[in-house]
């Protein structure tokens, strides 16, 4: 039995300093241990990722309170999805989110843009060149962000924590996936 696994890691830049069982990372107070949560399987990959997101938030909120339940404030964020190939969930995706919860200490005078807490992830169509596939993924991300959040959130240039991962799919084609937090 083979299983396909997709792992998406999201690093948060910033120095980390230990302080009495809480870490200070990029202006945030973080817990010592990461929290892992497995979402309900779904035949739709985006829904499986969202299920893991809401499960992670729920687990963190129940154990540590609302102040630590923001995925965007967490550090060491990881998302892994498995294509279940057997059993009652055959053909469905099951995703796990792991992150170290942090209590955000956002400044009241902050001039930073407003960003969504849920990362938007979109695949682009296969293209002959990696550059064209990358542009396709970024356009797909913008369309998904527009459909999900509205016109004001659909600019790739305004997004936070952007990444585009490209893979050669066949001898003559590439496919990329773009992910970022939609921001205004």
N, C-alpha and C positions, 0 to 999 in steps of 0.2 A: 504494500500500500504506500503510495506517494502522497505527500502533502506539499502544496505550494505555499510558501511563506513570503510575505512582503513586510519588510521592516523599514519604518520611516523614523529617523531620529531627528529631533529638533533640539539643537544646542542653544543655550542661553548664555550670551557673553557676559562677562563680569567676574570680579574677584569674589571669592567666598571666604569668610572668616568665621571660625567656630566661636560661639558665645553661650555658655550655660545651657547646652542641649538644644540650642536654636542656632541656625546658621544665618548670617547676614550675607545676602547675595544680591548685588546690583540694587541696593537700597531696600531689599525685602528681608523680612524675618522668615527663615525657612525651618521646617521640622527636620530632625535628624534622619528619619527614615523615609524612603519612597513608599508610595501607595500604589498598589496594582489593582486593576479592575477589569474583568472580562465582561464584555457586552453581549446582549442577546444576539444569536446568529441571524443573518439575513441573506437572502439571495441577491440583494442590492448592496454592493460594497460600500457606498457612501452612507447608507443607513446603518450598516454594521459598525462603521467608524463612529457615527453619531451615537449609537447605542452604547458603545464603550465610553464615549465622552460623558454622557449623562450618568452612567453607572459610576464612573470615577468620581464625578462631582458629588453624587449621592453618598458614596462611601466616605469621602473626605468630610462632607458636611456632618454626617452622623457621628463620626469619630472625633473630629477636631473643630467643628463649627463652621459657620458661613464665612468667617474671615479668611479661611484657608482654602475655600472651595473653588477659587478661580484658576482654571487651567492656564490662562495666559500669564499668571503670576508665578506658576510653578517652575522649578528648574529641573534639569535632567529629564526632560520630557521625551517619551518614546511611545511610538504607536506600532504595533505589529498585528498583522492580519493573516489568518490562515484560511486557505480554501479547503473546507472540509470535504473529503472525498469519499466518505463512507458513513453508514449509519443513518439515523433519522434526519440528520441535518446535511446529507449529501447535496453538494452543489451550492451550499451556503458559505458565506464568509463569517468568521468569528474574529473579532478584534479585541486586543488587550491594550489598555493605556497604563503606562507606568510613569510616575513623576513624583518629585519631592514637593509637597505642598508648601507654599509660601504665603505669608501675610503681606499684602501689598501696602507700601507706605508712600502712596502717590502724593505728590505735592499739590496743594490746592491751587497754586499759581502755575501749574504745569501748562506749557504751551504745546505739549505733544498732542498728536491727533487722537481722535476717538477710534478705537479698534474693537472688532468683534472678538469674543472669547473663544469661539469655535473656529478652528483652522478650516479653510476652504481648500479642497484638493480636487484637481480636475485632470483627466487624461486628454491629450491631444490626439488627433488622427495620425496615422502613420504617414511619414513623408520620406522622400528620397535622401534628403540631407538632414544632418543633425540640427543645423541652424533653423531650417524650415519647421522641423518637428518641435523645436523649442518655442518658436513663435506660435505654433498651433496650440501648444499646451497653455501658454500665457493667455491666448485669446479664449480658450476654453474656460480657463479660470475666471476671466473677466465676465464671460457669459453666465457662468454658474453663480458668481458673486452678485451679479445684477439680478438674476432670477430669485436668489435667496434673500438678498438684503436690500435691493433697490439700486437705482442708477448712481447714487452718491457713493456707493461702496465698491463700484466695479472697476476702479482704476488700478491696474497692476503697479504703476509707478508709486501709488500712495500706500501700497500694502506693506505689512511689517513681517519680518522673518521669512523673506521670500527664498524659495529654492526651486530649482527645476532639475529633475533627474531624468536623464535620457539613456535609453538602451537600444542597441542594435537588435532589431527583431528578425530580420531576414538579411540575406546578402545585400539587398537593395533598399532596405527601409529602416527607419528609426522611429521610435515612439517615446514621448516624454510625458512626465507627470509634473504639474506645477502645484505648489502648495504655498499658502501664505495666509496671514490674518488680514481680513478686509478692513481697511481704515478709511476714514473720511479726511 
